[in-house]
């Protein structure tokens, strides 16, 4: 009895340690000066608006942004052609026609595009010398301190579309803030800044220059955009005492900014309460502690950015989310929604990281554009059901680009995975009924129609693998690529599962029958191939041929029939090298190695990402920032997917949800003797907390958010500490829990 009580006491002591595992001062961004570049700035955001705080031309500069500021003018004449026509161009070797139609508008026209809003500045000559510049992750607050005792506190309210600043320690005259419009009208010269990757000139949009209206304690920018639309940026401030000024700023889209409402917010005070409580709740959702301080800090910075960019009721995460480039041009790749990996990777850590409210911003956005996507599917693919453009606007309109990927026939199979995950990680029956089932059903219906039978097997008219052979005719394959094939395998298995969960047994059987009609993945002694008879021949930034390993998980290293292929695939990728990789390649590769139980290799890829492909503010800059140490790409366009895939790579080392079971500590690096995590989430809606000391599991808690059975795989023996029996069937511990019930275990 004494031993049992002592064990339970020790467990709860360890839990107390875990609860403290929130971001601390060691995870903060700390500098003794302001950043000199916008992509090294302090980032603030709430999913709807954002700011980058840095130094430009001896001013303290706030680059202001709003997620739904878009120019939605149409560039691609999608109605002119369809997928059948593209197939004919490939068959007739006249693919230049397809390139001109699909790709040229994306390069030649500046729109559609995400738009930067404006800047707010303070004259540094009147503020003094900066001695400290810190981003506190715990409450998402930036504080800048000056040599003369002055300080400026900045944050963007967590639940209101308002930015806040407070100047304290004023002695005598102080610089007042000033709004700076972006230069949207400086003639229509086509010289300079023409690369879509680096960003085209703002003046190419053809807008009239915005106007600035000023009062004693406010400024308003009114910026006309296109077709009679506009946006406004409002700045207000008030001197609260002789040494203190409070100010607010906000951005409105096609709506007049409310000066009275903003002034009222200042008058009412208590502005921080809702902000701090939101971030406190956000950080309480889950945490990790690992024996690598650099990677742990990078992880908390990633999850901070996730909380700043993904928010219920806000648009989905674009390439740069609420941190559009402030370099005098349009954002890299127009700041759009890229669905050949970028949007999908951006949400990976939301599910296992127990941030389902934030991850739902992706499925909510996809649901909101569903009708337009259905219309696109009907027009371009001549099919009922649902596909999604690979490159699209905020409102769901295809933008063009390399059409193998921007108009890919399998995009919706990958976006559907997020509806499946949102259901499986939450076990929300209402979400299943109202969104997951109908979305996945529509995708399956579309894929049933677009695939054709040949010799008893189903095929696409043409198949591709993202950016393999770039935009040439050779990027199309007449047989299946493993990218497309793995997606349809997954989709029809998911369709069968959600149909069964809805009680639609016959429909479930139908989807499984269609799944059986597809050929199996192509492979040889190098592992998985790009396409039939086409092995991966060179280093390549996309890990798309290996989708079946991760994120789809239709192959499992624990299955003897999959093990050799997975090992060969990872070995082949390592042998090809990383010369043509960008940052997200390393993040994705970490999860692939984790699924292959190669913890040390996964760790090495995460370290290369954090040390070589990130800015000093943690932003993923795509190219190798140390002169080509690991990649020939040394440019620095900023995108976010590599950051968020990095966070998931760490989750995958510690906990993996697989088909029918959950694996604990599946791929720990050999040097990780001590670590812990709290409330990571698994499929089935289970929350798991664990602590490992001296390579032994000293505490494990499993809690059911909805109730059900969890099959947990752990190589050592487990014993319950609170009287709950655990039994092992084959390789898994089978544990039944009611909603809200938890079980406490440890290693024998």
Secondary structure as the mmCIF struct_conf table of DSSP 4:
data_model
#
loop_
_struct_conf.conf_type_id
_struct_conf.id
_struct_conf.beg_label_comp_id
_struct_conf.beg_label_asym_id
_struct_conf.beg_label_seq_id
_struct_conf.end_label_comp_id
_struct_conf.end_label_asym_id
_struct_conf.end_label_seq_id
HELX_RH_AL_P HELX_RH_AL_P1 UNK A 2 UNK A 19
TURN_TY1_P TURN_TY1_P1 UNK A 20 UNK A 20
BEND BEND1 UNK A 22 UNK A 22
HELX_RH_3T_P HELX_RH_3T_P1 UNK A 25 UNK A 27
BEND BEND2 UNK A 28 UNK A 28
STRN STRN1 UNK A 29 UNK A 31
BEND BEND3 UNK A 32 UNK A 33
BEND BEND4 UNK A 36 UNK A 37
HELX_RH_3T_P HELX_RH_3T_P2 UNK A 38 UNK A 40
BEND BEND5 UNK A 41 UNK A 41
STRN STRN2 UNK A 42 UNK A 45
BEND BEND6 UNK A 47 UNK A 48
STRN STRN3 UNK A 49 UNK A 56
TURN_TY1_P TURN_TY1_P2 UNK A 57 UNK A 58
STRN STRN4 UNK A 59 UNK A 66
TURN_TY1_P TURN_TY1_P3 UNK A 67 UNK A 68
STRN STRN5 UNK A 70 UNK A 71
BEND BEND7 UNK A 76 UNK A 76
HELX_RH_3T_P HELX_RH_3T_P3 UNK A 78 UNK A 80
HELX_RH_AL_P HELX_RH_AL_P2 UNK A 83 UNK A 91
TURN_TY1_P TURN_TY1_P4 UNK A 92 UNK A 93
HELX_RH_AL_P HELX_RH_AL_P3 UNK A 95 UNK A 102
TURN_TY1_P TURN_TY1_P5 UNK A 103 UNK A 103
HELX_RH_AL_P HELX_RH_AL_P4 UNK A 104 UNK A 108
BEND BEND8 UNK A 112 UNK A 112
STRN STRN6 UNK A 113 UNK A 114
STRN STRN7 UNK A 118 UNK A 123
HELX_RH_AL_P HELX_RH_AL_P5 UNK A 124 UNK A 127
STRN STRN8 UNK A 130 UNK A 136
TURN_TY1_P TURN_TY1_P6 UNK A 137 UNK A 140
STRN STRN9 UNK A 141 UNK A 146
TURN_TY1_P TURN_TY1_P7 UNK A 147 UNK A 148
BEND BEND9 UNK A 149 UNK A 149
STRN STRN10 UNK A 151 UNK A 156
BEND BEND10 UNK A 158 UNK A 161
STRN STRN11 UNK A 163 UNK A 168
BEND BEND11 UNK A 169 UNK A 169
BEND BEND12 UNK A 172 UNK A 172
HELX_LH_PP_P HELX_LH_PP_P1 UNK A 175 UNK A 177
STRN STRN12 UNK A 178 UNK A 181
BEND BEND13 UNK A 186 UNK A 186
BEND BEND14 UNK A 192 UNK A 192
TURN_TY1_P TURN_TY1_P8 UNK A 196 UNK A 198
STRN STRN13 UNK A 201 UNK A 201
HELX_RH_3T_P HELX_RH_3T_P4 UNK A 202 UNK A 205
HELX_LH_PP_P HELX_LH_PP_P2 UNK A 207 UNK A 210
STRN STRN14 UNK A 211 UNK A 214
BEND BEND15 UNK A 216 UNK A 217
STRN STRN15 UNK A 218 UNK A 224
BEND BEND16 UNK A 226 UNK A 226
TURN_TY1_P TURN_TY1_P9 UNK A 227 UNK A 228
STRN STRN16 UNK A 230 UNK A 241
TURN_TY1_P TURN_TY1_P10 UNK A 242 UNK A 243
STRN STRN17 UNK A 244 UNK A 253
BEND BEND17 UNK A 254 UNK A 255
HELX_RH_AL_P HELX_RH_AL_P6 UNK A 259 UNK A 268
TURN_TY1_P TURN_TY1_P11 UNK A 271 UNK A 272
HELX_RH_AL_P HELX_RH_AL_P7 UNK A 273 UNK A 284
TURN_TY1_P TURN_TY1_P12 UNK A 285 UNK A 285
STRN STRN18 UNK A 287 UNK A 289
BEND BEND18 UNK A 291 UNK A 291
HELX_RH_AL_P HELX_RH_AL_P8 UNK A 293 UNK A 309
TURN_TY1_P TURN_TY1_P13 UNK A 312 UNK A 313
BEND BEND19 UNK A 314 UNK A 314
HELX_LH_PP_P HELX_LH_PP_P3 UNK A 315 UNK A 317
BEND BEND20 UNK A 319 UNK A 320
TURN_TY1_P TURN_TY1_P14 UNK A 321 UNK A 322
BEND BEND21 UNK A 327 UNK A 328
STRN STRN19 UNK A 329 UNK A 329
HELX_LH_PP_P HELX_LH_PP_P4 UNK A 330 UNK A 331
HELX_RH_3T_P HELX_RH_3T_P5 UNK A 332 UNK A 335
STRN STRN20 UNK A 337 UNK A 338
TURN_TY1_P TURN_TY1_P15 UNK A 339 UNK A 341
HELX_RH_AL_P HELX_RH_AL_P9 UNK A 342 UNK A 346
TURN_TY1_P TURN_TY1_P16 UNK A 347 UNK A 347
HELX_RH_AL_P HELX_RH_AL_P10 UNK A 348 UNK A 352
TURN_TY1_P TURN_TY1_P17 UNK A 353 UNK A 354
HELX_RH_AL_P HELX_RH_AL_P11 UNK A 356 UNK A 368
TURN_TY1_P TURN_TY1_P18 UNK A 369 UNK A 369
HELX_RH_AL_P HELX_RH_AL_P12 UNK A 370 UNK A 381
BEND BEND22 UNK A 384 UNK A 385
BEND BEND23 UNK A 390 UNK A 390
STRN STRN21 UNK A 391 UNK A 392
TURN_TY1_P TURN_TY1_P19 UNK A 394 UNK A 395
BEND BEND24 UNK A 396 UNK A 396
STRN STRN22 UNK A 398 UNK A 398
BEND BEND25 UNK A 401 UNK A 402
HELX_RH_AL_P HELX_RH_AL_P13 UNK A 403 UNK A 406
TURN_TY1_P TURN_TY1_P20 UNK A 407 UNK A 407
TURN_TY1_P TURN_TY1_P21 UNK A 409 UNK A 410
HELX_RH_AL_P HELX_RH_AL_P14 UNK A 411 UNK A 426
TURN_TY1_P TURN_TY1_P22 UNK A 427 UNK A 427
HELX_RH_AL_P HELX_RH_AL_P15 UNK A 429 UNK A 431
HELX_RH_PI_P HELX_RH_PI_P1 UNK A 432 UNK A 436
HELX_RH_AL_P HELX_RH_AL_P16 UNK A 437 UNK A 450
STRN STRN23 UNK A 452 UNK A 454
TURN_TY1_P TURN_TY1_P23 UNK A 455 UNK A 456
STRN STRN24 UNK A 457 UNK A 459
BEND BEND26 UNK A 461 UNK A 462
STRN STRN25 UNK A 463 UNK A 463
TURN_TY1_P TURN_TY1_P24 UNK A 466 UNK A 471
BEND BEND27 UNK A 472 UNK A 472
HELX_RH_3T_P HELX_RH_3T_P6 UNK A 473 UNK A 475
STRN STRN26 UNK A 477 UNK A 477
BEND BEND28 UNK A 478 UNK A 479
STRN STRN27 UNK A 481 UNK A 481
HELX_RH_AL_P HELX_RH_AL_P17 UNK A 482 UNK A 501
TURN_TY1_P TURN_TY1_P25 UNK A 502 UNK A 503
HELX_RH_AL_P HELX_RH_AL_P18 UNK A 505 UNK A 516
TURN_TY1_P TURN_TY1_P26 UNK A 517 UNK A 517
STRN STRN28 UNK A 518 UNK A 518
HELX_LH_PP_P HELX_LH_PP_P5 UNK A 519 UNK A 522
STRN STRN29 UNK A 523 UNK A 524
TURN_TY1_P TURN_TY1_P27 UNK A 525 UNK A 526
STRN STRN30 UNK A 527 UNK A 528
BEND BEND29 UNK A 530 UNK A 530
STRN STRN31 UNK A 531 UNK A 531
TURN_TY1_P TURN_TY1_P28 UNK A 532 UNK A 533
STRN STRN32 UNK A 534 UNK A 534
BEND BEND30 UNK A 538 UNK A 538
BEND BEND31 UNK A 541 UNK A 541
HELX_RH_3T_P HELX_RH_3T_P7 UNK A 544 UNK A 546
TURN_TY1_P TURN_TY1_P29 UNK A 547 UNK A 551
BEND BEND32 UNK A 552 UNK A 552
BEND BEND33 UNK A 555 UNK A 555
TURN_TY1_P TURN_TY1_P30 UNK A 557 UNK A 558
BEND BEND34 UNK A 559 UNK A 559
HELX_RH_AL_P HELX_RH_AL_P19 UNK A 560 UNK A 576
BEND BEND35 UNK A 578 UNK A 578
TURN_TY1_P TURN_TY1_P31 UNK A 579 UNK A 580
HELX_RH_AL_P HELX_RH_AL_P20 UNK A 583 UNK A 595
TURN_TY1_P TURN_TY1_P32 UNK A 596 UNK A 597
HELX_RH_AL_P HELX_RH_AL_P21 UNK A 599 UNK A 612
BEND BEND36 UNK A 613 UNK A 613
STRN STRN33 UNK A 614 UNK A 614
TURN_TY1_P TURN_TY1_P33 UNK A 616 UNK A 617
BEND BEND37 UNK A 618 UNK A 618
STRN STRN34 UNK A 620 UNK A 620
BEND BEND38 UNK A 622 UNK A 623
TURN_TY1_P TURN_TY1_P34 UNK A 625 UNK A 626
BEND BEND39 UNK A 627 UNK A 630
BEND BEND40 UNK A 632 UNK A 632
BEND BEND41 UNK A 640 UNK A 640
HELX_RH_AL_P HELX_RH_AL_P22 UNK A 641 UNK A 654
STRN STRN35 UNK A 655 UNK A 658
TURN_TY1_P TURN_TY1_P35 UNK A 659 UNK A 660
STRN STRN36 UNK A 661 UNK A 664
BEND BEND42 UNK A 665 UNK A 667
TURN_TY1_P TURN_TY1_P36 UNK A 670 UNK A 671
BEND BEND43 UNK A 674 UNK A 674
STRN STRN37 UNK A 675 UNK A 682
TURN_TY1_P TURN_TY1_P37 UNK A 683 UNK A 685
STRN STRN38 UNK A 686 UNK A 693
TURN_TY1_P TURN_TY1_P38 UNK A 694 UNK A 695
STRN STRN39 UNK A 696 UNK A 704
BEND BEND44 UNK A 705 UNK A 706
STRN STRN40 UNK A 708 UNK A 713
BEND BEND45 UNK A 715 UNK A 716
STRN STRN41 UNK A 718 UNK A 720
BEND BEND46 UNK A 721 UNK A 723
STRN STRN42 UNK A 727 UNK A 729
TURN_TY1_P TURN_TY1_P39 UNK A 730 UNK A 731
STRN STRN43 UNK A 732 UNK A 737
TURN_TY1_P TURN_TY1_P40 UNK A 739 UNK A 740
STRN STRN44 UNK A 742 UNK A 747
#
